[in-house]
Amino acid sequence: MKVHKIDHVGIVVNDLAKALAFFLDFGLELQGEGIVEGEWVDNVVGLHNVKDAYARLFRTFGAVFLLNSTCKTSI
């Protein structure tokens, strides 16, 4: 089966480095990566002390976001 188009796929992963290596080998290109945390993120997801590491990958058929998330307590 051939993938024709992906608009946006988000995947939560346990090991961001391994998942990133897999998708890079699959032919996607890294567009950016980083960490988001703080009050805004806590409010968006409804948890306290959230820290999300992410990687955004792209190919002509669409974008894939890999996310590794941690939090310590719920609201």
ABEGO torsion letter per residue (X at the ends): XBBABBABBBBBBABAAAAAAAAAAAGBBBAEBEBBBEAAAAAAAGBBGBBBBBBBBBBAAEBBBBBBBBBABBX
